[in-house]
């Protein structure tokens, strides 16, 4: 995990105080950046795949401009989401670029074969919190067998589990597997 300068935390504390004094949230601390709507899945609980063929990704240089703007803001956690950010050809470049910004990066993916199809050991150098969505909707339950490998990439790993009424019975086993592997779990219903 990257080291954020202490002065950045002091800036964030001042933004918190300003929000408190104003009685409203004027300064955000979390930014969700949908880098793409493209994804290799067609999960029933997600709307990204319905429009992926009509979606045009923002050009790399424009993404960098947005990241620069967020970097000048009160944001302390930036989240790269999608669709799936790994489907972008420029994701390595964007990960390196954002690493100089004064925030922690949360990166969400549901891609299969992470350790074989992507240079995750390299990408992990630039990702503080790696969220991997593993559930029936993504048909990637076999990824629970690789949890220990994911922890070797240098990021704090959280498994994001989408639960529907059809698979709630398997939740306890999934949580136990995450615990045994030393990764965190977040459940989305």
N, C-alpha and C positions, 0 to 999 in steps of 0.2 A: 504494500500500500504506500502510495506517495506521501511525502511529508508536506503538509500545507504550512506556510509560514505563520508564526504566531500573530503577526500583524493582521493577517487575513481573518483570523478568529476574532480579533478585536473589532475589525470592521463589521463582521457579522453580528457581533454583540451590539454594536451601535445601531444596526438595522433593526434588531429585535426590540431595542429600547424605543426606537422611532415608531415602530408598529404599535407598541404598547401605549405610548403617549398619544398617538393618533386615534387609538381605539379601533383600528382596522388594519388589515394586512395590505400595506402599500408596497412593501419590499418582500418579494418571494425568495425562498431558500432552496427550492427544488424546481428543476426544469426537466420536463419530459420532451425529448426531441425525437419525433418519429422520422427516422432517416429514410424510410421507405415503407411502402405498403406491400411490397413484394414478399412472398413467403413460399416455401415449398410444401405447405400443408393446406388442407381445406377443412379445418376444424369447425364443427357445428356451432361452437360457442364464440366464434370470432368473425368479424366482418371484413377483415383485410383482404381475404382471397376473393371476395365478391367483386372487388374493383381493381385487382392487381394488374389486369391487362389494360386498364385505362389510366393507370398511374404512371407518371413520369417523375423519376427521382430528380431532386434538386441537384444541379451541377456542383462538383467538388468545391470550386471557388466560392460559390454562394453559401454552401454549408459552412465553410471556414469563416465567412463574414458573420453568419449567425452565431457561430461559436465565439468569435471575437466580441460580439455584443453581449452575449451571456456572460463572458468573462469579465466584462466591465460592470456587471450588475451585482446584486446581493446574493446570487445563487451560490450555494456551497456544495450541492449535489446535482450533477447533470446525468440524465439517464438517456442512453442510446437505446431506442426501441424501434419497433416496426409494426407490421411485417417482421422481417428478420434482418437486422443490420448486416449479418454476415453475407447476404446475397449481393451486397454492393461490391463492385470491383475495386473501389477505392477505400475500403474499410480500413486497411492497414495504414494508409496515409492519414485518414481522419483520426484514427486512434493515436498515432504519433503526434499529430497536430494539437489535439485537445489536451495532451499530457502536460503541456506547459501552462495550462489554464489553472486558476486558483480554486479548483473544486475537486471533489471525488467523483469518479465515473462509475455509474451503475450500468451494466451492459446486459441486455436480455436477449437470449436466443433459444430456439427450440430445434436447431439443426441436428441432424444425426451425424454420426461418424466425426465428431468434433476433433478427435485426436488424429484422424487420418486425412480428412479433407481440408483442414484449415491449420495454419501455423499457430495454434493456440498457445504454445509455449512462448512464442514471440509476442502475440497479441496480449497475453496475460501480463506482460510488463507494463502495459498501459491501462489495464482495467483494475479498478480497486475492488468492485463488487460484481461478481459474475452470477447472474441469475439464469438458470437453465430450466426451461419449461419441459417437464417430463410428465406425461399423462396419457390416458387412453385417447384423447382427442388428437394428439400428435402421433399416436401409434409408435411411440418410441420408448416403451417401458423397459426395453433391454438396456437402456442407458443407466438404469439403476445399478447395473453390474459394473459400471465404470466410474462410480463416484470417487473412489480413491485417486484415480488418475487425474480427475479434474482439479483436485486440491493441489497438485504439483505445479500448476501454472502460475502460482504467485498471487492469485486473487482470493478474496473471501468468497466462498461458493455458497449459494443458496439455491435450493431446488424449489421451483415454483410449480405447485400442483393444482391444476384446475379440477374441481370435484363437481360431478353432476349426480343426480339421484341414481343413475345407473351404476356408478362406480364408488359410491361412498363407503361401501363395505371393505374396500381394499386400502382405505386411507391409513388405518393404524399400521399396517405392514409397511407402507411407504415411509411414514414418519419414523418408524423404527429403523428402517434401512438408512435413512439420512442420518439419524443419531449415531448409528454404529459406524458410519463412514466419516463422522466428524464434520458434516456439512449442516447448514441451517435449512429450514424448510419454511415456506410460506404457502398457505392454503388459500385458494381463491374459489369461492362458491358462486 
